[in-house]
């Protein structure tokens, strides 16, 4: 098997710098979003969920809460479009990806890197192949090609009784294949394009249609990706 491009000291230094700058610049918006969540639905502003990190070590990922309290224990671990557990404000937070902003704290403390495979809910790890489990050799990311691929594919998980089954059948392995491709061609040019693509999908073109796998796959030798 070809070697994956691992984390580096330079990458970690960049993560710390990005986290410190963004947490400082976005301090007021973060506080306002937390107040908005607290004032519009019962429960804490920040939701914590255990995810599998590097070396399969679990860590608590942070998000602005987008569902009613206790929803994670009363339904599937994945949610599709129209999920009744999602609050009205939570739907907007998810649509704009603003619910992910608290992960800047995960970035600062070293749980995550800025660009890399998204961390998985532990209950789905048994579905990983041996090759896919190699993704757990690196620090998980806030932004990654696999995550961009499944953006706006919530309609595939619309049936709550089959949401987890459909996630495994339709999304899990294509997403992981893209993440593995990325880790074999990990470079600054790819990272910059993924960050730009994430910004475009989240804020500039939030209603654009989902991408095909080919569109977000890093091209060997070119460092190019283009998400949906």
N, C-alpha and C positions, 0 to 999 in steps of 0.2 A: 504493500500500500504506500502511496506517495505521502510524504511528510506534510503535516499541516503547518502553516505559519503561525507560530505561537505568539503569546503576548511578549512585550519587550519593555525594558525600562523607559525607553523614549515614549512608547504608547501610554504607559502609566503616568508619566509626567504630563503629557498632553491632556489626559483625562482629568487630572487634578486641576490644571490650569483652566480648562473649559468649565468644570464644575464650579470653581470659585468665582469665575467671571459671571457665569449665568445666574448663580444663586444670588450674587450681589445685585446684578442688573434687574433680575426678576423678583426681587424680594417683595415689593409692594403688590404686583399682580398675584404672586403666590398666596399672600395673606388674603387678598380680596377673593380669590377663588375658594380658599378654605372657608371663609365666612359665608360665601354663597352656598356652598354645599351644606354647611351646618344650619343655615337659616331656611333651607328649602326641604329638608327631610331629616327625620330623626336619626341620630347616630353621629359617629366621629367624622371629621372631614377627610382623614387619611385612612385608606384601607391597606392592610398588610396581608400578604399571602406568601406561604412558603413555596419557594421554587428551588430547583436543582441548580447549583452553581458549579464552578470549576472543581473537578475531582469528585463530583456528585455530592459535594458538601451543601446542605440546604442553607438558604438565607431568606430573609424576609424582604420581599420586593414591595416598594411603596407606590401607591397610586392615590389620586383623589377618588374618594368613594363615589361610584356611579350607580350602585344598586342599593336597594333597601337593605337594612341591617338583617343579617342572617340568611340572605339569599344564597350565599355560597354553600350553605349547609342544606338548603332546601331544593336544590336543583342541580343540573349538570355543571361541570367545571369549565365549560365553554358556553358562550352565549351567542345567539344569532340576532339578526335584525328583528326588531319587534318583540324582543324578550320582555315580558311584563315586569320582570324584576328590576329593570333599569329605570331610574327616575327620569323625570323630564330634563332636569339639569344634567344628569348623568349622560343622557343621550347626546346632548350638545357637547359635553366634555369629550366623549368618545369620538364624535364626528370630527372634532378639531384636534384630537389627540392630546388635548391639554391635561387629561387625566394622568398622563405619563410624566408630567413635569417633576413630581416628587422623586422620581428616580435619579435626579441630579444628586440627591443625598446618597443613594446607592453608588453612584459614580464616584463621589468624593471619598467614600469610605472603602472603596476597592471591591465591592461586591460585583460590580459590572464595569464594562468598558463602553465607550461611546458607540463604537461600531463593532458588531459581532452577532453571533447567533442569539436569538431571543431565548431567555431561560424558560425551561419547561415546567409545567405543573407535574409534580412527582408521580402522580397516578398514571401518566401516559408513558413513562420510561419503559415499562415492560413491552411496549409496542415497537421500540427502537430496534433496529438491526445492529449487529456488532459494529458495522461500519459507521452507522449513525451515532452510536455511543461515543465515538471519537470526538464529537462536538463538545463533550463534557471535559475534554482535556484543556480547553481554553476558557477564559473568563467570558461569561455571557454579555451580550450587548443591549443597549437601548434601541439602536437602529440596526437592521440587518436585512439582507435581500429576501430571506424567507418570510419575515414579518411583513415586508412591503407587498409580497406576492398575495398574501391572504387579506390585505386591506380591502374592505367593501365586498367581501365574500360571505358576509353574514347571512345572506339568504339561504346559503347551503346548510346552515345550522338552525333554520327557523323552527323546526319541530323539536321542542325541548325533550321529548321522549327518546329521540334518536340523535341529539346534538353531538354527544361524545362519539357515538358510532360513526356518524357522518364526518366528524373531524378527522378521525383515524383513517377512514376510507378515502376521503377526498383531499384533505389538506396537509396532513402531517408529513407524509413522505416526500411530496413535491417541495414542501417548504424546507425540509431538512436537506434535500439534494442541493438546493440553491445555496444553503448555508455552507455545505461542504465544498461546493465549487468556489465560493468566496474565500474560504480559508486556505485553499490551494493557490489562490492568486491574490493574496492579501497585500495591498499596497496603498500608499497615500492617495493615488488617483482614484482608486475604487472607493475608498472611504469618503473622499470629498463628494463624489457623485452620489453615493448613497445618502449622505447628509442632505445634499441639495434636493434629491428626490423626495426624501422624507418631509422636508419643509414644503415642497411643492404640493405633495399629496395632502398634507395636513392643513395648510393655511392658504395657499395660492389657488389650488384646484381641488378642494375637498370633495367635489361631486363627480370627479372623473371616473370612468369605468375601471374595473379591476384589470390588472395586467395578466398577460399570459406568462407562463414560466420562461419562455424564450426571451421575453422582453426584459426580465430582471436578472437573467443569468449573466455573471461576469464573463466577458469574452477573453479567453487566454491571450495574453500579449497586448491587450488593448486597455485593460483596466476600466472598461465601460460597463455600466449597468443603467437600466432605465425602467423604473417601477410603474406600478399602478396604484 
